[in-house]
Amino acid sequence: MLMTIIYALAGAIGLVIGLVFLLDAIHRARVRQAQRTGLYPPAGQGTDQDVERLAVQGQKVLAIRLYRELHDTDLKTAKEAVDKIVKQSPLKGHYRS
């Protein structure tokens, strides 16, 4: 009985790990696509202006990712900063998503 529970837990943990890898792969593919189209700057070339542009275009996930890369910060801090950028941006409404 105990072994059955252990195997079930191991299977569930494996499933969760697999989902994490899948989601990461999907996100990386999205960033690569955004880089190919010029929406997302090449690695090491992003600026705070790029973060603002992405945020006001409705690309908040990409804006948060870029903010984290630029400022080496955690997810919560980056999300709060991007939300603040969107609220204060004079560019709001100048871009179409």
trRosetta pair geometry for C-beta under 8 A, 3 or more apart (Angstrom, degrees):
i j d omega theta_ij theta_ji phi_ij phi_ji
1 4 5.7 -53 -154 29 31 114
1 5 6.8 28 151 -15 63 104
2 5 5.7 -55 -155 36 35 111
2 6 6.4 36 149 -20 67 106
3 6 5.5 -52 -146 37 35 114
3 7 6.2 36 155 -18 67 104
4 7 5.8 -53 -147 38 29 110
4 8 6.3 30 153 -20 63 108
5 8 5.6 -55 -147 37 30 113
5 9 6.3 30 154 -18 65 106
6 9 5.8 -55 -148 37 30 110
6 10 6.2 31 153 -20 64 107
7 10 5.6 -53 -144 37 31 113
7 11 6.3 34 154 -20 64 105
8 11 5.7 -54 -150 35 30 113
8 12 6.4 30 152 -18 64 105
9 12 5.6 -54 -147 37 33 111
9 13 6.2 33 154 -19 66 105
10 13 5.8 -53 -145 37 30 111
10 14 6.3 34 152 -20 63 106
11 14 5.6 -54 -148 36 30 114
11 15 6.4 34 152 -22 64 104
12 15 5.6 -51 -150 33 33 114
12 16 6.5 33 152 -18 65 103
13 16 5.7 -52 -149 35 33 111
13 17 6.4 33 153 -17 65 106
14 17 5.7 -55 -146 38 31 111
14 18 6.2 34 154 -21 64 107
15 18 5.6 -55 -148 36 29 114
15 19 6.4 31 153 -20 64 105
16 19 5.7 -53 -150 35 31 112
16 20 6.5 35 151 -22 64 103
17 20 5.6 -51 -151 32 33 114
17 21 6.6 31 152 -15 65 104
18 21 5.8 -56 -151 38 32 109
18 22 6.3 33 152 -20 66 108
19 22 5.5 -54 -145 37 32 114
19 23 6.2 31 157 -17 67 106
20 23 6.0 -56 -147 38 28 108
20 24 6.3 29 153 -19 63 109
21 24 5.6 -55 -146 38 31 113
21 25 6.3 32 155 -21 65 106
22 25 5.7 -54 -149 35 30 111
22 26 6.5 30 153 -19 64 105
23 26 5.6 -52 -147 35 33 113
23 27 6.3 32 154 -18 65 106
24 27 5.8 -55 -147 37 31 110
24 28 6.3 31 155 -19 65 106
25 28 5.8 -53 -145 37 30 111
25 29 6.4 33 154 -20 63 106
26 29 5.8 -56 -151 35 30 112
26 30 6.5 33 150 -22 63 105
27 30 5.5 -52 -151 32 34 114
27 31 6.6 33 152 -18 66 102
27 61 7.8 -122 -136 160 103 128
27 65 8.0 166 175 -88 116 146
28 31 5.7 -52 -149 36 34 110
28 32 6.4 36 152 -19 66 104
29 32 5.7 -52 -147 36 33 112
29 33 6.3 35 153 -20 65 105
30 33 5.7 -54 -148 36 30 112
30 34 6.3 30 152 -18 64 107
30 61 7.9 1 121 106 147 132
30 62 7.7 -129 132 -75 108 102
31 34 5.6 -55 -147 38 32 112
31 35 6.3 35 152 -21 65 104
31 40 5.9 -99 -158 99 68 172
31 62 6.9 152 -105 -118 77 95
31 65 6.8 -108 -95 122 124 161
32 35 5.6 -53 -149 34 32 112
32 36 6.5 34 152 -21 65 103
33 36 5.7 -51 -148 33 32 112
33 37 6.5 18 157 -7 65 108
34 37 6.1 -61 -145 44 30 103
34 39 4.2 -82 -163 74 83 113
34 40 3.6 63 121 -6 112 115
34 59 7.5 121 -128 -157 140 144
34 62 5.9 -167 -158 -116 174 146
35 38 7.7 44 -177 -71 30 21
35 39 7.6 -83 -60 56 22 71
35 40 4.8 -58 -69 77 63 100
35 41 7.5 -17 -119 103 83 13
35 42 6.2 91 -153 -91 114 54
39 54 7.3 94 166 -105 88 92
39 57 7.9 -144 -152 105 104 160
39 59 6.8 163 169 -88 122 169
39 62 7.2 -2 132 157 109 170
40 46 7.8 -30 -178 -90 69 116
40 50 7.8 86 -146 177 45 123
40 54 7.3 48 -97 -93 72 131
40 62 5.6 -115 -91 -165 114 128
40 66 7.0 -159 -147 -68 92 121
41 45 4.7 -136 163 92 116 91
41 46 4.1 161 61 -83 134 70
41 47 7.4 92 -32 6 166 69
41 50 5.1 -49 -20 -126 125 160
41 66 7.3 87 34 -127 101 130
42 45 4.7 40 67 26 84 129
46 50 4.7 -111 -155 63 81 150
46 51 7.2 81 169 -46 114 80
46 66 4.9 -148 -170 -159 157 111
46 69 6.4 74 48 88 143 126
46 70 5.8 -107 100 -67 112 109
47 50 5.0 112 53 0 66 97
47 51 7.4 -119 105 -1 46 85
47 70 7.5 98 -141 -112 18 141
48 51 5.2 -44 -154 31 43 117
48 52 6.5 45 148 -19 68 100
48 70 6.8 162 -70 153 67 164
49 52 5.6 -49 -149 36 36 112
49 53 6.3 39 151 -21 66 105
50 53 5.6 -51 -144 37 33 113
50 54 6.3 32 157 -17 65 105
50 66 6.0 -110 111 169 110 156
51 54 6.0 -58 -150 38 27 109
51 55 6.2 27 154 -21 64 111
51 63 5.1 96 -161 -158 65 84
51 66 5.2 -160 -89 97 81 117
51 67 4.9 85 -129 -71 136 86
51 70 6.9 -88 -49 13 129 148
51 82 6.7 -119 175 -104 105 90
51 85 6.5 -88 126 -141 102 176
52 55 5.7 -58 -146 37 29 113
52 56 6.3 15 163 -9 67 108
52 63 7.8 102 -61 -138 12 122
52 85 5.3 -133 -105 178 76 125
52 89 5.7 152 -162 -114 104 123
52 91 6.3 101 150 34 109 138
53 56 6.4 -62 -144 41 25 99
53 57 6.2 21 157 -17 62 114
53 91 7.1 -57 -99 131 56 163
53 95 7.0 114 -161 -60 71 155
54 57 5.8 -66 -148 40 27 110
54 59 4.2 -82 -171 81 82 112
54 60 7.5 147 134 -85 91 23
54 62 4.9 -120 -166 97 138 104
54 63 3.8 178 99 -73 113 87
54 66 6.4 122 20 20 156 140
55 59 7.1 -86 -70 66 22 67
55 60 5.9 56 -128 -102 66 66
55 63 4.0 99 -65 -128 77 167
55 82 5.1 -168 -105 -166 127 91
55 85 5.1 78 73 98 169 119
55 86 4.9 -128 157 -70 114 89
55 89 7.0 170 94 -44 116 151
56 85 7.9 -105 -45 132 86 95
56 86 6.3 163 -82 -122 63 73
56 89 5.1 -130 -73 116 123 161
56 91 4.8 -173 26 104 176 103
56 92 5.3 -133 -134 -95 114 51
56 93 7.7 -73 -175 0 112 35
56 94 7.0 20 142 46 139 85
56 95 5.4 112 114 29 98 122
57 95 4.4 -65 -90 124 78 144
57 96 7.7 18 -138 85 80 22
57 97 5.5 131 173 -99 67 67
58 97 3.9 -8 34 -98 138 131
59 62 4.3 -20 156 40 108 117
59 63 5.8 125 101 -27 77 92
59 97 7.5 164 -40 -131 76 94
60 63 5.2 -55 -141 39 35 115
60 64 6.1 37 159 -22 68 103
60 82 5.9 124 -152 142 85 138
60 86 7.5 -22 -99 -58 106 139
61 64 5.9 -52 -149 35 28 110
61 65 6.5 29 151 -19 62 106
62 65 5.6 -52 -146 36 34 113
62 66 6.3 31 156 -16 66 106
63 66 5.9 -56 -146 39 29 108
63 67 6.2 33 153 -22 64 106
63 82 4.8 122 120 -134 116 130
63 85 7.5 -147 172 72 136 142
64 67 5.6 -52 -145 35 31 114
64 68 6.4 33 154 -20 64 104
64 75 7.1 42 168 -150 123 69
64 78 4.7 104 -160 133 79 114
64 79 5.5 10 -120 -83 130 63
64 82 5.1 -82 -78 -16 74 154
65 68 5.8 -55 -153 34 30 112
65 69 6.6 30 150 -19 64 105
65 78 7.9 91 -61 158 17 151
66 69 5.5 -52 -149 35 36 113
66 70 6.2 30 155 -17 68 108
67 70 5.9 -59 -146 40 29 108
67 71 5.9 -15 170 18 67 115
67 73 7.2 -42 136 48 88 118
67 78 4.4 147 97 -149 118 99
67 81 5.7 170 -172 86 149 127
67 82 5.7 -132 -20 -60 154 100
68 71 6.8 -75 -129 56 20 82
68 72 7.3 62 176 -106 56 17
68 73 5.7 -118 -124 61 62 71
68 74 7.6 -34 -124 160 106 5
68 75 6.9 -7 -88 -90 135 51
68 78 4.6 -36 -63 -79 83 156
69 72 7.7 9 -171 -67 19 54
71 77 7.9 -121 109 119 131 120
71 78 7.2 167 60 -94 120 90
71 81 7.7 43 32 30 162 175
73 77 4.4 -97 163 86 126 130
73 78 5.3 153 89 -55 111 88
73 81 7.7 74 81 -5 158 141
74 77 5.1 89 59 13 78 105
74 78 6.9 -149 94 -6 38 93
75 78 5.8 -63 -147 40 28 110
75 79 6.2 27 158 -20 67 107
76 79 5.9 -55 -147 35 28 109
76 80 6.4 26 156 -16 63 107
77 80 5.9 -57 -149 38 29 110
77 81 6.3 29 154 -19 64 108
78 81 5.7 -56 -147 37 31 112
78 82 6.3 28 157 -17 66 106
79 82 5.9 -56 -146 38 30 108
79 83 6.3 32 154 -20 64 107
80 83 5.7 -53 -147 36 30 113
80 84 6.4 31 153 -19 63 106
81 84 5.7 -56 -151 36 31 112
81 85 6.4 36 150 -23 65 104
82 85 5.4 -48 -147 32 35 116
82 86 6.5 38 153 -21 65 101
83 86 5.8 -52 -152 32 31 112
83 87 6.6 29 152 -16 63 106
84 87 5.8 -56 -150 37 33 110
84 88 6.1 7 161 0 68 115
85 88 6.3 -73 -142 49 25 95
85 89 5.8 44 160 -55 66 105
86 89 5.9 -39 -138 3 24 120
86 92 6.8 92 -173 -95 61 112
89 92 4.7 123 85 -41 99 87
91 94 4.8 -84 -167 33 67 126
91 95 6.7 29 158 -14 104 101
